[in-house]
C-alpha cells in the first residue's frame, strides 16, 4: 500500500473548505464536517481511555471500536458508501449484555466519575451522544444521506460506554457515585 499522507499541509483548506473523499469540497463548518469531527473526537477520547491501562478485555473491545469509528468516518467522507454493517451493532449489543449482566440494577442516577478511567469513559459517552446528534442533524438535511446503521451504532456505543463506565468505576474495589438530589 502506498503512503496515505506524503505531505501534511496542502494549503487547500486555507479558504475555509475541506475535501471529502469523493472529491467534493465543503465548508469546514458544514453539518457533514461537524459530524466527522465529532466522530474523530470520540475516537480520540477512546484512545485516551485505553491509555488509562484499562483491563485487557476492555482495551481490546475499545480498540475494535476505534476501527469501526474510522469506518464511520470513511462512510461520512464518501456519502454514497455504506461501511457500517449491522453485525457491528450486534457485536456491541453482545458486549453490552455481557457487561451489564454482571452489574447490579441501577436504582439511582450516577455521576460521571468514580476513578480516572471511568471518568474518561463517561466523557467519551457524552461525546458519543454529541456525535449521534450531529449525524441526526445531518440526516435531516435535504440531499444529505446518513446510513441507518451509523446512527444505530452510535446509539448502542453510547449505551456500552455508560455500562463500561460503571464497570470501570468498580475496578480495584471502587464504587459508583450516586446522585443526591439537592446534594
Secondary structure, 3 states (H helix, E strand, C coil): CCCCCCCCCCCCCCCCEEECCCCCEEECCCHHHHHHHHHHHHHHHHHHHHCCCCCHHHHHHHHHHHHHHHHHHHHHHCCCCCCCCHHHHHHHHHHHHHHHCCCCCCCCCEECCCCHHHHHHHHHHHHHHHHHHHHHHHHCCCCCCCCHHHHHHHHHHHHHHHHHHHHHHCHHHCCCEECCCCC
